[in-house]
């Protein structure tokens, strides 16, 4: 985060360009690695906070340096030293074989030598050149010149690396230091409440409960930037003295929230440069929540069926809902794959009860236990059959080969749509000859996979908030939200029971709270005391694969894939 903002700051800020006829020279000394002096540098541009120089020598990022600047003129020569840190680099487009480095200088006071040097430097400008540079320095926009493509690529690369490597939580925490302010606030629109809610914040005070609420909604509704500063005697604005806010978008460029920063450390209002920075910050946040409220359109005129599968405006829920609406009228057989607790049965019922089969019969066949399997095949000839309707088969993957053949013979002559549910992948078993190919291709004309909840980190907090509100309203409790610890637990927990476990845990949390504002989530984490002593990188990689793997996918498929790459690694 800090690297990309520094890169952006160097790119956007205006520095006085130095030319060869200015006769300004520099030597550079490393204070980190004791690499000595390098006299092959040329300062390209400079201001009070930083400078760019070119050199054929290599300087790593983070290296502390001293730069001795001196002039060679007949009169009024300068000779002084600046301290700073190397924070950026890119290949020079105009000078072959040289690299452009950016140095962030130590903070300068009003009486610094650099301040007087720059004043003297400006005094040597012609009137035309002075006016031209002042106009560029005062401009809020930054025109990209034809020869700046490499620098621009370096900036984009720095930004991309930062926000891909950082979680949204860590990214937001860096904002306070980067913008030199006390607090950050991220608000997102909650569709179940039909209002903005505080999604992340570095302080306990919720700005939506202060008189700042009108300003925040103004940003959200009109898509504008807001930069405010309040006097000490304005008592109506609580603890907020300075405020900078900008809208946040999703992948479809719909405004879904507001990012706000409050209270600069020096008490002054946010600068024009910080206004341009918060636009960049908004785009980075949009990357993390790009799937939020993408508003996939679907027809809601059919019978309304409540299901945790369809909760919220997140992309996964809407795509499942959209797919279900497209398939509810098809006559082809449908296979639904998902882990235990992923609400496959609710999806099957939705397909029947909202489509053209809703007035026809529905038959449930359950293969979850050996007793139920034996009972079905014992009475298979006595099963009640219908001319039209839907058969829902639960856990078809539990059948042995002879039972699979009998089921195929039973189903093939029926004039009913078959919806099969399974918590284990079957296609891999078909390839290995462990599952009847005829039965599989009969029941799987259409294939739907419901992803596990632990792989939906962008969705889970929205789903949790909606379930929480429902459970509180059922019991007549005042609507409250999860505290910071509960939110972190929800995000970090593995959720082996998926949506079913999530609702059960939230229900227990609401019951324990008994209407109190504080809500806790007592989630039992499965931890191991074992720590790998060797190959820690591989161990952590495998641990991550196991944690996030989809348990509905056959473990043999995972094993075969892993062995394939291991064999490839050994033969390389």
C-alpha positions in Angstrom: 0.0 0.0 0.0 2.7 2.5 1.0 4.9 1.7 -2.0 2.0 2.3 -4.5 0.9 5.5 -2.8 4.5 6.8 -2.8 4.8 5.9 -6.5 1.5 7.6 -7.2 2.7 10.7 -5.2 5.9 10.9 -7.2 4.0 10.6 -10.5 1.3 13.2 -9.6 3.5 15.7 -7.8 5.3 18.5 -9.6 9.1 18.7 -9.3 11.3 21.3 -10.9 13.1 19.8 -13.9 16.9 20.2 -13.9 18.8 20.5 -17.2 22.5 20.2 -18.0 22.9 24.0 -18.4 21.7 24.5 -14.8 25.1 23.1 -13.7 23.7 21.2 -10.7 25.7 18.1 -9.8 25.3 15.4 -7.2 27.1 12.5 -5.5 25.2 9.8 -3.7 26.3 7.8 -0.7 24.6 4.7 0.7 24.1 4.7 4.5 22.4 1.3 4.6 24.8 -1.0 2.8 28.0 1.0 3.1 28.4 0.7 -0.7 30.3 4.0 -0.8 29.9 6.8 -3.2 28.5 6.7 -6.8 29.3 9.8 -8.8 27.5 8.7 -11.9 24.1 10.2 -11.1 22.2 13.1 -12.6 19.3 14.7 -10.8 16.3 14.9 -13.2 13.8 16.8 -11.0 13.4 18.0 -7.4 11.0 19.5 -4.9 10.9 19.8 -1.1 9.7 16.2 -0.5 11.6 14.2 -3.1 13.8 14.0 -6.2 14.4 11.8 -9.2 17.9 10.9 -10.3 19.3 8.6 -13.1 22.2 6.2 -12.7 23.7 3.1 -14.2 24.3 1.7 -10.8 21.9 -0.5 -8.9 20.1 0.8 -5.7 17.6 -1.5 -3.9 14.3 -0.1 -2.7 14.4 0.9 0.9 18.1 1.9 0.9 18.9 5.0 3.0 21.1 7.4 1.1 22.8 10.8 1.4 22.9 13.0 -1.7 25.5 15.8 -1.8 24.3 18.5 -4.2 26.7 21.2 -5.5 26.8 23.7 -8.3 29.7 25.0 -10.5 29.0 28.6 -11.3 31.0 31.8 -11.2 29.0 33.2 -8.3 26.6 32.0 -5.6 27.5 28.3 -5.6 25.7 25.8 -3.4 27.1 22.8 -1.5 24.7 20.8 0.8 23.6 17.3 1.7 20.1 15.8 1.7 19.0 12.5 3.4 16.3 10.2 2.0 15.2 6.7 1.1 15.0 5.0 -2.4 11.3 4.2 -2.9 10.9 3.7 -6.6 12.7 2.8 -9.8 12.1 2.3 -13.5 14.1 2.1 -16.7 14.9 5.5 -18.3 13.3 5.9 -21.8 15.6 8.7 -22.9 18.9 7.4 -21.5 19.8 3.9 -22.6 21.2 1.6 -19.9 20.2 4.0 -17.1 17.6 3.7 -14.3 15.5 6.4 -12.9 15.3 6.3 -9.1 12.9 8.2 -6.8 14.1 9.4 -3.4 11.7 10.3 -0.6 13.5 13.1 1.3 13.4 13.7 5.0 10.9 16.3 6.0 12.2 19.8 5.4 11.6 22.8 7.7 11.0 26.3 6.6 14.6 27.3 7.1 16.1 24.3 5.4 18.9 24.7 2.9 16.8 23.0 0.2 14.1 25.6 0.6 16.5 28.5 -0.1 18.2 26.5 -2.9 14.9 26.1 -4.7 14.1 29.8 -4.3 17.4 30.7 -5.8 16.8 28.2 -8.6 13.5 29.8 -9.4 15.0 33.3 -9.4 17.2 32.2 -12.4 14.1 31.4 -14.5 13.0 33.6 -17.3 9.5 35.1 -16.9 8.0 32.7 -19.5 9.7 29.7 -18.0 8.6 30.7 -14.5 4.9 31.2 -15.5 5.0 27.9 -17.4 6.3 26.0 -14.3 3.9 27.7 -11.9 1.0 26.8 -14.1 2.0 23.1 -14.1 2.7 23.1 -10.4 -0.8 24.6 -9.7 -2.6 22.2 -12.0 -4.7 19.5 -10.4 -4.6 17.3 -13.5 -1.5 15.5 -14.6 -0.9 15.1 -18.3 0.9 12.0 -19.4 3.7 12.7 -21.8 4.6 10.4 -24.7 7.9 9.4 -23.1 6.4 8.4 -19.7 5.0 5.0 -20.6 7.7 3.0 -18.7 7.1 5.2 -15.6 3.4 4.7 -15.9 3.8 1.0 -16.2 6.0 1.0 -13.1 3.3 2.9 -11.2 0.5 0.5 -12.3 2.7 -2.6 -11.5 3.3 -1.2 -8.0 -0.4 -0.6 -7.4 -1.4 -4.0 -8.7 1.2 -5.8 -6.6 0.1 -4.0 -3.5 -3.6 -4.4 -3.7 -3.4 -8.1 -4.9 -1.1 -9.0 -2.0 -3.1 -7.1 0.7 -6.4 -8.1 2.1 -9.1 -5.4 2.2 -8.7 -5.2 6.0 -4.9 -4.6 5.8 -5.3 -2.2 2.9 -7.8 -0.1 4.8 -5.5 0.0 7.9 -2.7 1.5 5.9 -4.9 4.4 4.9 -4.5 6.2 8.2 -0.7 6.4 7.8 -0.8 7.1 4.1 -3.2 10.0 4.4 -1.9 11.2 7.8 -5.4 11.1 9.4 -6.9 9.5 12.4 -9.7 7.3 11.0 -11.1 5.6 7.9 -14.7 4.5 7.3 -16.1 2.3 4.6 -19.9 2.3 4.1 -21.8 -0.2 1.9 -25.4 -0.3 0.9 -27.4 -3.0 2.7 -30.3 -4.0 0.5 -32.2 -5.8 3.2 -32.2 -2.6 5.3 -32.4 -0.3 2.3 -29.7 2.0 3.7 -26.0 2.5 4.1 -24.3 0.6 6.9 -20.8 0.8 8.4 -18.9 -2.0 6.8 -15.4 -1.3 8.2 -14.1 1.5 10.4 -11.0 2.2 12.5 -13.0 3.8 15.3 -16.1 3.0 17.4 -18.0 6.1 16.4 -20.4 5.4 13.5 -20.5 8.6 11.3 -24.0 7.5 10.1 -25.3 8.2 13.6 -23.9 11.8 13.5 -24.9 14.8 11.5 -22.4 13.6 8.8 -25.0 11.2 7.6 -26.5 13.7 5.1 -23.0 14.4 3.6 -22.3 10.7 3.3 -25.6 10.0 1.5 -25.0 13.0 -0.7 -21.8 11.4 -1.9 -23.6 8.0 -2.4 -26.6 9.4 -4.3 -24.8 11.9 -6.5 -21.4 10.2 -7.0 -19.4 13.3 -6.0 -16.3 13.9 -3.9 -16.6 15.8 -0.6 -13.8 17.6 1.2 -14.9 19.4 4.4 -13.3 21.2 7.3 -15.1 22.4 10.4 -14.2 25.1 12.9 -13.6 24.3 16.6 -16.8 26.1 17.6 -19.1 24.1 15.3 -20.4 21.8 18.1 -23.0 20.1 15.9 -20.4 17.9 14.1 -19.3 15.9 17.1 -15.7 14.6 16.8 -15.2 15.2 13.1 -13.0 18.1 12.2 -12.0 17.3 8.7 -13.7 14.9 6.3 -12.8 13.5 2.8 -15.2 11.1 1.1 -15.7 9.5 -2.3 -18.1 6.9 -3.8 -17.2 3.2 -4.2 -18.3 1.2 -7.2 -18.8 -2.5 -8.1 -17.7 -4.2 -11.3 -20.7 -2.9 -13.2 -19.8 0.7 -12.2 -22.8 1.0 -9.9 -22.3 3.0 -6.7 -22.5 0.6 -3.8 -20.9 2.6 -1.0 -18.7 5.4 0.3 -15.0 5.5 1.5 -14.3 8.3 4.0 -11.3 9.6 5.9 -11.6 11.9 8.9 -9.4 14.2 11.0 -6.0 15.0 9.6 -3.2 14.8 12.1 -2.1 18.4 11.5 -5.6 19.7 11.7 -5.6 21.2 8.2 -8.1 20.2 5.5 -7.3 17.4 3.1 -5.2 18.6 0.2 -6.0 18.6 -3.6 -3.4 15.8 -3.9 -5.2 13.7 -1.3 -8.4 14.2 -3.2 -6.8 12.7 -6.3 -5.4 9.8 -4.1 -8.8 8.9 -2.7 -10.1 8.4 -6.2 -7.3 5.8 -6.7 -8.2 4.3 -3.3 -11.8 3.9 -4.3 -10.8 2.0 -7.4 -8.6 -0.4 -5.4 -11.5 -1.0 -2.9 -13.8 -1.6 -5.9 -11.4 -4.4 -6.9 -12.0 -6.1 -3.5 -15.8 -5.7 -3.6 -16.3 -5.9 -7.4 -18.9 -8.7 -7.0 -21.0 -6.8 -4.5 -24.5 -6.0 -5.6 -24.0 -6.7 -9.3 -27.7 -6.7 -9.8 -28.3 -9.6 -12.1 -31.8 -9.2 -13.3 -34.4 -11.9 -12.9 -38.1 -12.3 -12.9 -39.6 -12.1 -9.4 -43.2 -12.6 -10.4 -43.0 -16.3 -9.6 -43.7 -17.8 -6.2 -41.4 -16.4 -3.6 -39.4 -19.1 -1.8 -37.1 -18.1 1.0 -33.7 -19.8 0.8 -30.3 -18.9 2.3 -28.9 -19.7 -1.2 -30.5 -16.6 -2.6 -29.7 -14.1 0.2 -28.3 -10.7 -0.6 -27.1 -9.0 -3.7 -23.7 -10.7 -3.9 -22.6 -12.2 -7.2 -22.7 -15.9 -6.2 -26.3 -15.7 -4.7 -27.6 -13.8 -7.7 -26.0 -16.2 -10.2 -27.4 -19.2 -8.5 -30.8 -17.5 -8.5 -30.5 -16.4 -12.1 -29.5 -20.0 -13.1 -32.4 -21.5 -11.2 -34.9 -19.1 -12.9 -33.5 -20.1 -16.3 -33.8 -23.8 -15.5 -37.1 -24.0 -13.7 -39.1 -24.7 -16.8 -36.7 -27.0 -18.6 -37.6 -30.7 -18.9 -34.0 -32.0 -18.9 -32.7 -33.8 -15.8 -30.5 -31.7 -13.4 -27.6 -32.7 -11.2 -26.8 -30.5 -8.3 -23.4 -30.8 -6.5 -22.5 -29.2 -3.2 -21.1 -29.9 0.2 -23.2 -30.8 3.2 -25.2 -27.8 4.4 -25.1 -26.0 1.0 -28.9 -26.1 0.7 -29.1 -28.2 -2.4 -32.5 -29.5 -1.4 -33.9 -25.9 -1.3 -32.6 -25.3 -4.8 -34.3 -28.5 -6.0 -37.6 -27.5 -4.4 -37.3 -24.0 -5.9 -36.9 -25.5 -9.4 -40.1 -27.5 -9.0 -42.3 -25.1 -7.2 -41.6 -22.0 -9.4 -41.6 -23.7 -12.8 -44.1 -25.3 -15.1 -44.1 -28.5 -13.0 -45.4 -26.7 -9.9 -48.9 -28.1 -10.4 -47.7 -31.6 -10.9 -46.6 -34.2 -8.4 -43.2 -34.2 -6.6 -41.6 -37.4 -5.3 -38.7 -37.5 -2.9 -36.2 -40.4 -2.8 -33.6 -40.4 0.0 -30.4 -42.4 -0.2 -28.6 -40.8 2.7 -28.4 -44.0 4.8 -28.0 -47.7 4.0 -31.4 -48.4 5.6 -33.2 -46.0 3.4 -31.4 -47.4 0.3 -32.4 -50.9 1.2 -36.0 -49.9 1.9 -36.3 -48.2 -1.5 -35.0 -51.1 -3.6 -37.0 -53.6 -1.6 -40.2 -51.8 -2.5 -39.0 -50.5 -5.9 -41.8 -52.2 -7.8 -44.4 -50.7 -5.4 -43.3 -47.1 -5.8 -46.1 -44.7 -6.7 -45.4 -43.3 -10.2 -46.9 -40.3 -12.0 -47.1 -39.2 -15.6 -45.7 -35.7 -14.9 -43.8 -33.9 -12.2 -40.4 -34.0 -10.5 -38.4 -36.7 -8.8 -35.8 -35.4 -6.3 -33.1 -38.0 -5.5 -30.8 -37.2 -2.5 -27.2 -38.5 -2.4 -27.4 -40.7 -5.5 -23.6 -41.2 -5.1 -24.2 -43.6 -2.1 -25.5 -46.4 -4.4 -23.4 -49.4 -5.3 -23.1 -50.5 -9.0 -26.0 -53.0 -9.0 -28.2 -50.5 -7.3 -27.2 -47.8 -9.9 -28.3 -50.2 -12.7 -31.7 -50.8 -11.0 -32.2 -47.1 -10.5 -31.5 -46.4 -14.1 -34.0 -49.0 -15.2 -36.5 -47.5 -12.8 -36.1 -43.9 -14.1 -35.6 -44.4 -17.8 -39.3 -45.2 -18.5 -40.7 -42.4 -16.4 -42.2 -39.2 -17.8 -40.8 -37.1 -14.9 -38.0 -34.7 -14.6 -35.2 -36.0 -12.3 -33.2 -33.6 -10.0 -30.3 -35.5 -8.3 -28.4 -34.1 -5.3 -25.0 -35.2 -4.2 -22.4 -34.0 -1.7 -19.7 -36.0 -3.5 -18.5 -35.6 -7.1 -19.5 -38.5 -9.3 -18.0 -37.8 -12.7 -14.5 -38.8 -11.6 -16.0 -42.1 -10.4 -17.6 -42.5 -13.8 -14.2 -42.3 -15.5 -12.8 -44.9 -13.1 -15.7 -47.3 -13.7 -17.0 -46.9 -10.1 -20.3 -45.3 -11.2 -22.6 -46.3 -14.0 -22.0 -44.2 -17.0 -25.6 -44.7 -18.3 -27.1 -43.5 -15.0 -24.8 -40.5 -14.7 -25.4 -39.2 -18.2 -29.1 -39.8 -17.7 -29.4 -37.8 -14.5 -26.9 -35.1 -15.4 -28.2 -33.4 -18.6 -27.5 -30.1 -16.7 -24.9 -29.7 -14.0 -25.0 -27.1 -11.2 -22.2 -26.7 -8.6 -22.8 -24.8 -5.4 -19.5 -23.4 -4.1 -18.6 -23.9 -0.3 -19.2 -20.9 1.9 -15.5 -20.6 3.0 -14.6 -19.8 -0.6 -17.1 -16.9 -0.7 -15.3 -14.4 1.6 -16.7 -11.4 -0.4 -20.2 -12.6 0.3 -20.2 -14.1 3.7 -20.5 -10.9 5.8 -23.5 -9.7 3.7 -25.2 -13.0 4.1 -24.5 -13.1 7.8 -25.9 -9.6 8.4 -29.2 -10.5 6.6 -29.5 -13.8 8.6 -28.8 -11.8 11.8 -31.5 -9.3 11.1 -34.0 -12.1 10.3 -33.3 -14.0 13.5 -33.5 -10.8 15.6 -36.8 -9.7 14.1 -38.3 -13.2 14.7 -37.7 -12.7 18.4 -38.6 -9.1 18.6 -35.0 -8.0 19.4 -33.6 -4.6 18.5 -31.6 -4.9 15.3 -27.9 -4.7 16.0 -24.7 -5.9 14.2 -21.7 -8.1 14.9 -18.8 -6.6 16.8 -15.3 -6.6 15.4 -14.3 -9.9 17.0 -17.4 -11.7 15.7 -16.8 -10.3 12.2 -13.2 -11.6 12.2 -14.3 -15.0 13.5 -16.9 -15.3 10.7 -14.3 -14.5 8.0 -11.6 -16.8 9.5 -13.8 -19.8 10.3 -13.8 -22.7 7.8 -17.6 -23.4 7.8 -17.6 -27.1 7.1 -21.4 -27.1 7.5 -21.8 -24.2 5.0 -25.1 -22.2 5.0 -26.8 -24.5 7.4 -24.1 -24.1 10.0 -23.9 -20.4 9.5 -27.6 -19.9 10.2 -27.5 -22.2 13.2 -24.5 -20.4 14.7 -26.1 -17.0 14.2 -29.4 -18.3 15.7 -27.5 -19.5 18.8 -25.7 -16.2 19.0 -28.9 -14.2 18.9 -30.5 -16.5 21.6 -27.4 -16.1 23.8 -27.5 -12.3 23.4 -31.1 -12.1 24.7 -31.6 -8.8 23.0 -28.3 -7.2 24.1 -26.3 -5.1 21.7 -23.2 -7.3 21.9 -23.2 -10.4 19.7 -20.6 -13.0 20.0 -19.8 -16.0 17.7 -18.4 -18.9 19.7 -17.0 -20.9 16.8 -14.9 -23.9 17.6 -11.8 -23.9 15.4 -10.0 -27.1 14.6 -6.3 -26.4 15.2 -3.3 -28.7 15.1 -0.2 -28.5 17.3 1.9 -30.1 14.6 4.3 -27.8 12.9 6.4 -28.9 10.0 10.1 -28.5 10.7 11.2 -28.9 7.0 9.6 -27.7 3.8 7.5 -25.2 5.6 6.5 -23.5 2.4 5.2 -26.7 0.9 3.5 -27.6 4.2 1.7 -24.2 4.3 0.7 -24.5 0.7 -0.8 -28.0 1.2 -2.5 -26.8 4.4 -4.1 -23.9 2.5 -5.2 -26.3 -0.3 -6.8 -28.6 2.3 -8.5 -25.7 4.1 -10.0 -24.2 1.0 -10.6 -27.3 -1.1 -14.2 -28.2 -2.1 -15.1 -31.3 -0.2 -17.8 -32.2 -2.7 -15.0 -32.8 -5.3 -13.7 -36.4 -5.1 -10.5 -36.6 -3.0 -9.1 -39.0 -5.6 -9.3 -36.3 -8.2 -7.3 -34.0 -5.9 -4.8 -36.7 -5.2 -4.3 -37.6 -8.9 -3.8 -33.9 -9.7 -1.3 -33.4 -6.9 0.6 -36.6 -7.9 0.7 -35.4 -11.5 2.5 -32.1 -10.5 4.8 -33.9 -8.0 5.9 -36.3 -10.7 6.4 -33.4 -13.1 8.5 -31.7 -10.5 10.7 -34.7 -10.0 11.2 -35.3 -13.6 12.1 -31.6 -14.2 
